Every structure is written in structure tokens, then in C-alpha cells.
């Protein structure tokens, strides 16, 4: 069975040649030992052919192919480790041995859960600082771990029913930990506010679920919708990712509104710190007065909305600029960190045989007669003189003679734009001329061609995908907040956050700014599937903060009809918890850079950048500034449309009557309300 993963063993002599008798004997023994290892199906030996193409022209580098019985995702890492250990045992002072391939890469990753552990540890510290209570700090962690653990098991089972990408469980864990801890943080914060107001433990938990819990369910729904939007692309590779990630979010939401309230009831008043419990016992319930930096900042934004809004817009625009240079393509083991054996093997092959040997192109066609055979011979000759081609193997036919293929080795690396240009040149110029007057239909395959084709498919479907995700998200916000302006602003903010996140990814991974310093390997193109997955996740996460921020503003708006105070109070009361949630998410996401996986590291950095910019620039600067500038227009909804839309409220039940009164009020009545509010300011206007 030769259907398993094919990997490469590369050896290089620092003095002499690989054809030297001692080197040949040592490597032949080593290759024979590897061939006898469990899980190995076949091993090639360049010494069996005097003119072997597996030995470089200057004879200082050679390589052999190891074929495993299983694909890399099904392979026992111990079998790959045995191959590495056996090969490296043959190294001497003058003989260097490196290995590359998908199975070998399994031995490079630690396989531990260091990333998750670091993220959870940092989150625990932030939660303790925010709450001052060990019990309260541990609840979001416990809830997230239970939901993510359950989701991980479910994703494993899902893999038996549909295709699930190998990085899907890690992506699900990344998203699940981030949103799980955040959702629990919001609910625990609301519960603690209830306790400070003098509510009983049961009433405070019920109030938290009835208010913030509604927002959590709604926010989780928007994340799931954004993730499931990938299904419209009809790419089986992404279907498993969409279902796996959305399943994780669904279980996280379920745990937040069921398990978490039960745990809050269990710990009772310990959700408050000792000092808070003592103050509550001595002085009674606290008034809900936003004070401190959050209140001062909210008032500052209210006084300078134009200046701060313009500043935020400039920051986001500058960070998003690298997105204009986004190039989709294949990254490979040439992008691995320099110290890895996979990167060393890649570089040895490139130095000894040319960079194109790491990603040859395959030309395949059906053959129907002598004319086709003659045309293929002419094509062979033409390819050898084609710009960008390093070498061409002779035409090879199958046993029936009705199919043939050629292997074309480019002069450039698989991820190089020059190789993509060569693929395009072959398809648009060279092959059409060769096929003219024949029955040939030559197809170009290989790593670069495959990724370029995949990128074209993704780019072609991306506008529809983004449109559907934005449209559904706006529809949900329209139903929840009964406003045209809120969904439109949310869509604009989400696009800004996604563009800025892509800008950071392009700068680090494509341009290589600090990538080696961070241990992420060298610069290279961005995988074609990443934009789709990142757009889904980022749109969902960006909508989260929009929901939590605006829901509090909406609650205040329904109570008072005063837009200025609604924005000011909403920002002041949610600013601290949103910032704490953002710090937790950023910590969790950045911790996944430690996973050693380039794709997961891209996700981690993109999500961390998006959350940081969303929380600290968009939601605390640009969104409140715009809402101050737009005034009552923020909450405008045509009466006809209001009567047609179904009601799915995320505000507390007692606010619904206020909403109906406000919606029915005339402009004169609203003006009277606002004038009265200006004369009699609520205590919550205190700026600290």
C-alpha cells in the first residue's frame, strides 16, 4: 500500500561527495533499516541508479523518499519519530541529515497543550484582578473548559461523519476559550452588580441571565451564523471547520446560561470579594454610579466626538493598509522556523537541486493516438526552453498507453509569484499551442497550481460569502435594536476590524515583519482558506462587543429617550468589562502562537489584533463618537418597518413597554423629554 504520506530524507556532505563509499554504505544501511520500521511502506534509494536524479550535479546532496502506510493525519507520531531517530543516528561530522514532509512535521510540534495552558493562566490572572475573588475568577474558566472539552469530544465524533480539517479542533478550542471566558465574564459581572444592589444570590443570578444572558445568546447566535456562512461556499474542506467551530460556540453559550448560573448559586456571596461583602454588610446596597476612569473617558468622548472619531479612523486605516498587498498562495516547510529539520531539509534540497524541486508541476493528459504522442514529444521540447522552467522529465505513459504525464521543475520556489506566473503562462500560452490540432487536453497540477486554483475559487465566492454574513448579521441587529443605524454602523465597524486584522497578518506573515523573531518562520503568502475562516470568526467576535456595548446603551435609551446619556452611561458601565474581556481574549489568542503551527499562529495573531483594535479603538472611540454625532438618528426605524418586523428582544422585559411608548412618541413629546432630562440630570451622569 503506497497511498500514505511521502516524506523526504536529505543528506549532505560538507567534504567529499555523497557517492563516496563510506557515505553510500552508511546511507544504504540506514535506508534499509528505515524500510523495516513499522508503518513504512517503501523507501527509495538513489544509489540503485548510476545516473539517479536524486543526487545533485555536484554530488554533495542526495535525497530519498519514504512512503508511509498511512496519511499524515492518521499516522502514529511514534512511527515518524522512529524514522527521524534512525536517520539522525547515521550523522557524522562530515555527513548532515535532515528530514522533511507532513509526517516528519508531526515530530516538530510539541503535541502538548502549552498554548491552552498559558492562555487560561493569563485569563485567570485578569479575572482575579477584575473581581478580587478567587471563586468568581474561577467560574468563567471552569465554564469555558467544560464547554470546550465537550466540544472537542463532539468534533472528534464529527470527524467520523464528515471531513474535518486537522486544524479544526485547535481552532474550535481557540475560539471556544476566547468567547467562553468572555461570555461568562459578562454574566458574572452582571451577577456581581446585582449582589451589590442588595439582590439575593438567586435573584442576582436570575437577573444576570435575563439581561446579560440574553445578550450572550444573541451574540453567540451571530457568531454561529457568521461561521455557518462558510457553508454557502460549498467547499467540503470548509464545511467541517464551519460546523466544528459553530458547535463549540453553541456549547459555550449553553454552558454560560445553564451551568454558570448554577455555579453562581453554589458559591453564593463569594462572588464578591471579602472587602465588597464587608462593605455591603456595613453600608448596604451601592447605587449604580459609574465612576473612575471609565466614566471620565466616556465624558471625554462625549465632549470631543469629532476629534476622537477622526483619530480612530486614521489609526484603523493605517493598520489596514497592508491588506491591499494580500497575496494568497501556498506556504510550505520553507516557511518553518530555521531551527527545524523540515526547514533545513527544504533549504538543502533548494541549494542542491534548485528551489523548484520542492514543488514540481505535473502535466497530465489523455492520449488517443500517434498524433497526440508526437505533440507530447514536441511539448516536452518546448517546455525545456520555456522561461521559468528548470528541468523536465521525459513523457511517461501508463501501461495502456492512453494517459501520459510530465514533471516540470520550476526555477523558482513553490510559493514564489514567479512559479504562479509560470503556471499561468503554461495554461494560457504554451499548452494551447501544443494542443492545437490534437485531442490533447493537458491539465497542470502540483502544489502551486492547486493552491492558485483554490485561491481563485475562494476569491470568486468571497463577495457572496461576505455579503451573506454581513446581511444576516445586520438583520439580527435590526430585529434586536429596532434601528437602521445600529446595524449599518456595526457592519462598517466589522469590516474595519477585519481589514485591520488582515493588515497585521500581511505585515507579519507575508512581509515577514518580526516573524522570525516570534518563531513563526520566514515570510510567505497567506493560505487561500484563511480569509474565509478569519472573516467568519472575526465578524462574529466583532459583533459580540457591538451587542454588549449597544445593548446597555439601548436599555438606557428605552428608559430615558436621551441619546447622549444612553451613549455616555452605556460606555461608562460596559467599558471596564469589555476591556477586561478583550485582554482575556487577546491573551488566549496570542498564547496559540506557541502551538508551533503556522496556520493556528495566523489565526491567533489575526484574532488578537482584531479584538485589540475592536475593543480599544472602535468600541471605545469610534462607535461612541459616531453615536454622539448621529444623535437620535441612531435609533431611527421607519414606523411601517417597525410594525412588520418580528420582536426578538434582548432588553429586560420591563423595558419593552418603554420601547413601545418611545416608538409611539411624537417628535414634540421626545423634545419635551430631552429638555426635562437636561434640567434634571440623573445621578448616573456623574463623571467621577
N, C-alpha and C positions, 0 to 999 in steps of 0.2 A: 504494500500500500504506500504510494508515493504522493498521497493527497494532503500531507501535512505541511507544516511550516518549513520553509527553506531558509537556512541561515548560512553565514559565511565565516570561515576561519582564514585569517590572513597572516602570513608570516613574512618577515623582512630581515635581511642580513645587513648588519652595519659594516661588515667587512667580508669580502668574498662574494659568492653568489649562492642562490638557493639551489643551484644544481650541484654544489659541492657534495661529495659522497657522504660526509658525516651529517650534513643537513638533510639530504634526501633520506638517509636511513632513519634518522630521528623522527622526521615528519611522517614517513610511511608507517613506522611503528605506532605513532600517535594516532594517525587516521584510522589504522586498523583497530586500535583499542576503542576509539570513539564509535566505530561501526558496530562494535559488540555491546555497546551500552544499551540499557533498557530504554525503549521509546524512540530509538534511532532507526529509521528505515533504510537509509542509504547514505554513503559518503563518497564523493568524487575524489580522484587522486590525480593531480596534474602530472605526476611522474610516469603515468602509464602511456603518455603520448609525447614523443620526442619533440614535436612542434606544438605543444599544448598552448592554447590561447590563455590559459590560466596562469602563465608565467610571463612577467613583464619583459620588455625588449632588452633591458639591461640586466635582467635576471637577478635583481636584488629583492624582488617581491613576487610572491605567488599566493594563490588562494584556492580553497576547496569549498565545495558546497555540502552542507549537512542537511539532510531532509529528515524531519521527524515524522512519526506516525500520526500525530495529531496536529491540528491547527494551534497557534499560539494561545488562543483564549481557552482551549481545552487541555493544554499541556500541563503536566505536573511540573511546577518550577524546579523541583529537585532533579528532574531529568535534564533540564537545561543547565542547572548548576553543575551536574556531573560532567557535561561536555566542556564547560568552561574550565573546571578544575583539571581535567585530563589534558586539555590543550595547553594550559598555562604551565603545567608540570614539565613540559618539554622546553621551556625557555632557558636560554643560557646567556652569557654576557654578550655574545655576538648574534644571538637569534631572538628576535622580538615577535611575540604572537599576540594578536588581538582578534576579537570576535564581534560580529555584527548580525543584526536580524531581529525579528519580532520576539522570538523565543528567548534570545540572549538578553534582550531588553528587560525581561522579567527578572533577571538576576541583578539588574542595576537598581530597580526600585526596591526600597527597603521592605515593602509589604506591611509595614507597621501602621498604626493609626496615630502617628505623631501629629499630623495636621489637625485631626479632630480634637486630640487631647489639648493641644496648645490653644485652639480656638475656644474650647469650653472653659479652660482655665482663665483666660483673659476675660471672657464673658462673666464668669463667677466673680472676679475682682470688681468689674464695673458695676455689677448688680449689688454687691455688698456696699460699695461706696454710695450708690444711689439710694439704697434702702436703709442701710445701717443695721440690718437684721440678717443673721445667717439663715434663718428659716425662710424668710421672704426671698432671699437671694437664690436659695437652692431650688425653689419651686419652679421657676422658668426653666432651669437646667434640667430638672427631673422630667418635666412635661415634654421638653424637646427631645430628650434622649429616648423616652418611651415611644414617642411618635415616630422618630427617625428609625429606631430599632425595628419597630413593627413594619415600617415602610420598606426597610432594607430586606426583610424576610419576604415581603409581598413582591418586591421587584425580582428577587431570586426565583420565586414561583412563576412570575410573569414570563421570565426568560424561557420557560418550557412551553409557553403557548404562543409567543411571538418573538420576533427578532429584537433584541435589546442590545444597544451598543455597549461595549465593555466599560466605557466611562460613565454610563448612566447611573449605576449605583452611587458612585462617588459624587456625581452632580446632584443626585437626589439628596445625599447626605449634606452636601454644601448648602443647598437651598433650604432643606428642612431645618437644619440647625439655625440658620440665619433667621428665617421667618418664625420658626417655633419659639425661639427665645424672645424675639421681639413681640409676638402676639401675646405671649404670657406676661411679658413686662408691662404692656399696656393694661391688661386686665388687673394685674396685681397692683399697679399704680392707682387705678380707679377704686379698687377694693380698699386700699390704704386711705384714700381720701374719704371714703365712706366711714371708716372707723374713726378718723379724726373728726368727722362731723357728728359723732355720737351714735351712729347706727350700730346695731348689734352685728355680730360676726355673720350670722345668716343673712340679715338684711343687706349688709355691705356686699356680700358675695353675690346676692341676687341682683342688686343694683348694678354691680360691675358687669355681670353677664347681660343684663337688659340694656345697658348703654354701650359700653366699650365692646362687649361681646358681639353685639350686632355689627359694629364696625369691623371686628375681626372676621366674622363670617362673610361680610361683604367684600372686605379686602382679599380674603382667601379666594373668594369666587372670581374676582378679577384676575388674580394670579393664575388660577386654573384655566380660565378662558384664554388668557394670553398664551399659556403653554400648549393647550389643546389646539390653538390656532395652527400649530405646525402640521396638524392632520390634513389641512386643506392642500398642502403641498403634494400629498400622495407619494411620499418617499418613504419606503419601508424602513430605511435606516433611521429616519427621524421619528417614526410613529412610536417606537419603543421608548425613545427618550421623552417624548411628549407625555405618554401615559405614565411612565415611571415617575417623572418629576411632579406631575399634577397629582398623582396618587399620594406622594409624600406630603404635598401641601394640604390635600384633603384630610389626611390623617392628623396632620399638625393642627388644623383648625378644630377637628373633632376633639382632640385631646385638650385644646385650650378652653373649650366651652363645656366640657364634661368632667374630665379628670382634674383640671386645675381648680374649679370651684370646690370640688370635694376636698382637695388638699388644703385649700384656704380655710375651709370649715374645720379641718382636722387640727391645723396649727393654731387656730383661734386668734387671740390678740397678739400672738408672737409675730404676726405680720408687721407689726410696728416695732421699732427699736425700743430698748428699755427706757431711754430718755423720753421718747414720744409717748410711751404708755404712762410714765410718771407724770408728764405734763398734762396728759388727758385726764388723769385721775385728780390732779390738783386744781386745774383751771377749767376743766370742762371742754366741750367741743370747740374746735377752732373755726373762725369764719373763713370762707373761701376767698382769700385775698391774695392774688398773685403778687409776690414781692421779689426783691433781689434782681439779679442780672436779667432774667427772662422778662420781667415786667419793664425794666428800664430799656432793654433792647426793643421791645415791642413798641414802646412810646417813641423811641428814636426813629424807628422805621416809619411810624405814622407822621412824624414831623418832616422827614426827608425822603418821601417815596420816589421822586423822580431821580434824585442823585443815586440812591442805593439801587434802584431798579436798573439804571444805566450801567452802574459798576458791575452788577451781577451779570448783565447781558454781555459785557465786554469780556469778563473772565471766562464764561462758558464758551463764547465764540472763539477765543484764542486757544483754549484747550481742545476744542473740536476741530480746529483747522487740519491737523494731520489726517483726519478721516478722509479728506479729499484725495490723499495718496494711497488709500487702501488697495492692496493687491491680494487677490485670492489665489491660492495655489497650494502646492504641497510643501510642507516642511518634512524633513526626514532626519535620519540619525546624524547628518551633518550639522544639525542644529542642537544636538545634545551637548551638555557641558563638556569642556575639553578633557576632563579627567576620566571620562567614562570609556570603557573598552569599545563600546559601539561607535563613539565619535572617533576614536583612534583607528579603528578598522576602516571606517569611512574615509578618513584622511589618507591612510596608507594606500587604499585602492585608487583614490583620486590621483595621488602622486605617482603611483606605479603604472596605471593604465589610462589615466585621464579622468576628469570629473564625470564624464558621461557614462562610465561603466557602472556607476551607482544607480542609474535609471535609464536603461536602454529602451528604445521604442521597438514595438513589434508590429510588422505589417503582415496582415493575413488576408487571404482571398481564396475564392473557389476557382478551380481550373477546369476548363471544359474542352480543351483541345490543344493542338500543336501551336496555333496562333497565340494562345494565352501563354504557353511556355516560352515562346520566343519573346513575347512582350515582357515577361518577367525577367528574362536574361538582360534585355535592354534596360529595364528599370533598375536592375542590380548595378549595371554600369553607370547609369545616370546618377544614382544615389551616391556613388563613390566620389563624384565630382560636385555634389551639391554643397552649397555653402552651409556650414554648421555641422556637417557630418564628419565624424572622426573615422569610423570604420563600418563596414557592412559584412555580415556573414553571407555565404553563398545561399542561394534559394534552396530551401528544404521542402520536400514533398512528403505527404503521408503515404501509407502503404498502398492505398488505392489510386494515388496519383491525381485525385480530384480536389485537393486542397494544398496550399503552399504558404510558407511564411518566410520572412526575412527579419533579421535582427539588426537594427540600426543603432549604433552607439554615437550619441551627440558629442560635440566638442565641449559642451557646457554642462553644468550640474543639473539635476532634475528640477530643482526649484528656481533655476535661472530663467529670466524673461527671454533670454536667447533661445532656450530649449522650447519654450512656448511658441516663440516666433517660428522655430523650425517646424513644429507640428502644424502650425497654420500654413506655412509655405508648402509643406508636403501635401496637405489636403486641398489647397486652393490652386496650386500651380503644377507641382511635379506629378502627382498621381493622376489628375485628369488627362494630362498629355499621354501618360503611359497607358491609360485605359481606352483611349480613343481608338475606335475600330475593332475593339475586342469585347469579350464577355466579362472581362475582369471587373471586379468591384472591390478595390483594396481598402481595407479598414486599418486605421492607425490606433494601436493600443500602447500600453505602458503606463508607468506611474504618472508622468507629466500629462500625457494625453487624457488619462482617466480623470485626474483632478481638474483639468481645464474644462472637460465636458461637464463634470459635476458642477463646477462653478457657473458655467453658462446656464445650466438648468436652474440653479438656485437664484441667480440674478434675474432670470426671466420671470420667475414666480414671486420674487420678493415684493414687488409693488402690491400684488393682490394680497399677499400674506400680511404686510404691514397695514394695508387698508382695512382688512377684516379685523385685525387685532385692535386698531385704533377705533374703528367703528363700533365694535361690541363694547369696548371699554367706555366710550362716550355715551353709549346707550344706557349702560348701567348707572353711570354718574347722573345722567339726565333723569332717570327714574328715581334715584336716591335723593338728589338735592333739588329736584324740581326747578332746574335752572339751565339756560342755554349757555351762559358764560362759563360756568364752572367746568363742564366737560371740554369746552374748546381750550380753555387755559390748561387743563390737565393734559390734553393731547399735545399742546405745544411744549409744555414742561417735560413731558416724557420723551419727546423727540430730542429736545435739547440734552437731556441726561444721557440718552443712548448715544447721540453724536459725540458728546464729550468723552464717554467711556470708550468708544471706538478710537477716539483720538489718542487716549492714553495707551491703548493696546497697540496701535500702529507705531507710536513712538518707541515703546519698549521692545516689542517682539519683531516688528518689521524693520524699523530703523536701527534697532539694537542699542537704544539709549539705556545703559545700565543693565542690560540683560545678562551679560557675563558676570557682572558684579553680584547680581541677585541669584546666580547659579542656574539661570534659565537657558544657557546655551547661547549660540550666536543668532544673529538676525536672520529672518526668513519670512516668507509670505504667510498670510493668515489662512488657516484651513477653511475651505468653502462652506462647511456646515456651521461654523462658529457664528457668523452673523445672524442666521435664523434663530439658533438656540438662544443667543445672547439677547436678541430683540425680544423674544418671548419672555425670558426671565426678567430682563431689565424693565420692560413695560409693566410687568406685574408688580415688581418691587417698587417702582416709582409711583404706581397707583396707590400702593399701601400708604405711603406718607401723605399723599394727597387726601386720601379718605380720612385718616386720623386727624389731620390738621383741619380740613374743611368741615368735618362732621361737628367738631367743637364750635367752630365759627357759626355753622348753620344752626346749632342748638341755641346759641346766644342770639342769633338773628331772629329766630322764631319767637324768642321770649321778649325781645325789645324792639325789633324793627330798625335798629340803629346799626348801619353797616360799619361805621368807624369803630364803634365799641365791639362789635362782633369780631372784627379782624384783630383788634388790639387784645381783647380778652382771649380769643382763640389761640393766638400766637403765644401770649404770655403763659397760658396754662398748659399748652402742649409742647412748648419749646424745649423744656428741660428733658421731658421723657422722650421726645423724638431724637434729641441729640444723644441721649444715653443709648437709645435703641440703635442709632446709627453707629456709635462707637463699637457696640457689640457686634453688629453685622460686619463692619469693616474688619474687626479683629478676627472673626470667624473666617471671612472670605480670604483675607491675607494669609491666614495660617495655612491655607491649602496650597500656597506656593511651595510649602515644604513637602508636598506629596511626591515631588520628583517627576511628575507628569506634565509635559509642556501644555497639553490641551487643558487640563484641570487648572494649571497655573494661569492660563489665559482667562479662564472663567473667573478665577478668584480675583485677579487684578482688575478685570473689567467690572465685576460686581462691586468690589470695594470702591473703585473710583466713582462709579455711578452713584452709590449710596452716599459717599462723602460729598459729592457735588450737589446731589439732590437735597440732602439734609441741611448742609451748611451754607449753600449758595442759593439754590432755588426756593426751598420751602421757608427759609428764614429771611431771605432778602427779596427775591424777585416776585414770588407769589403774593406775599402780603403787600408789597409795594404796588403791584398791579391792582389788587383788590381795593386798596385805598384810593387809587386813581379812578377806578371804574365806579366806585360808589354803589348806589342801589342797583345799577345795571348788572352787578354780579349775580343777582338773584332773579333777574327778569325771565319770565316764561309766558308766552302768549296764552291768554285765558282759554282759547279754544284747544290748544295743545294740552294744557293742564287738565282739562276735562276728559280728554281722550286717553291720557297715559294711565296705566295701572299704578297703584300705590304700593311701593315696596320701601317702607321707611326704615332708616337706621337711627332716627331720633327716638328719644324716650316717648312712650305712649302719651304722656301728659302734654307733649309739645305738638301733637297732631292738631288739636283744636286751635292752638295758636297759629299754626300754619294756615289753617282754613280761614281764620279771621284775617290774617295778614294778606292772604291771596285775594280776599274779597274786598279789602280796604281800598278806598279811592285815594288818588294822589293827595288830595287835601287832608284826608284823615292821616295819611302817613306823615305829611309835613307837620301836622299838629303833634304827632307822637314824637317826631325827631326834635321839635322845638322844646317840648316838655323834657325830653331826655337831656338836652343841653342845659336846661335850667336846674334840673335835679340829677346830678351825676351819681351813679351808683358807686358804692364803696370800692367796687372792683376796678374802677378807673385809677386807683392808686398806682403810682409808678414806682413805688419802692424808694 
